[in-house]
């Protein structure tokens, strides 16, 4: 028997199967049985007759991340000499050198666009590509999450107000308490409108602590005594503010028992999709391998 192979996603493997059927099954019809995935030829099975089956895996569904650099953007990315030196060491003859370079890239603060640019532009060995993609995945899935420090409730558009996340409370020790107010309605993050309950969490926690984001906020106008100013329809008047804020850490978001929140599933999904998309674009292409009976 031929040796077993690790699974591949794009290779077609031709298997020659010798049918060993009992005499009473020689005329057994295969009509109505489900075909194997891909294309196959069965014919009328007879004892000792070879059956050739060509297994063609389904084309994997291409998933698109929320934001991924375009080829034009990657072509213009400046990759530092330090990153290029570490990438070169990923193919070093010494295993320890390769591992040390991999860890240095994982621990680095370089923008992921530099790693994507190397994957897109450089002639890399299979070892370098696999290690770089592992670095991208590790950094995506384990990167710290940003936080504003608010408790909120999403409200659909109504009256003269767009949809948005209304601030119900401000958490001490986080950035929001310094620049936002209870009752503020956040309608956009970095120019992206908020259309549902999880949009703000998704947009903010997809960024790192220390990153700056811009919020568009509708805030009630008040008089000198703090009372809301009303329009002719006796509805509150609002001013629209663009507020730049440096994010804190989601690790500081605690529940009543002092426990940190679980990872937001939408953020985790978005980061996983980006890692999968990078692998689809930049992973080495497997070669076609065929086996036949000797």
PyMOL commands that set and color helices and strands:
alter all, ss='L'
color gray80, all
select helices_A, chain A and resi 23-25+71-75+81-89+95-107+112-121+126-142+176-179+199-205+250-252+265-282
alter helices_A, ss='H'
color red, helices_A
select strands_A, chain A and resi 13-18+38-40+50-55+146-147+150-155+164-170+185-189+192-193+212-220+238-246+248-249
alter strands_A, ss='S'
color yellow, strands_A
deselect
rebuild
show_as cartoon
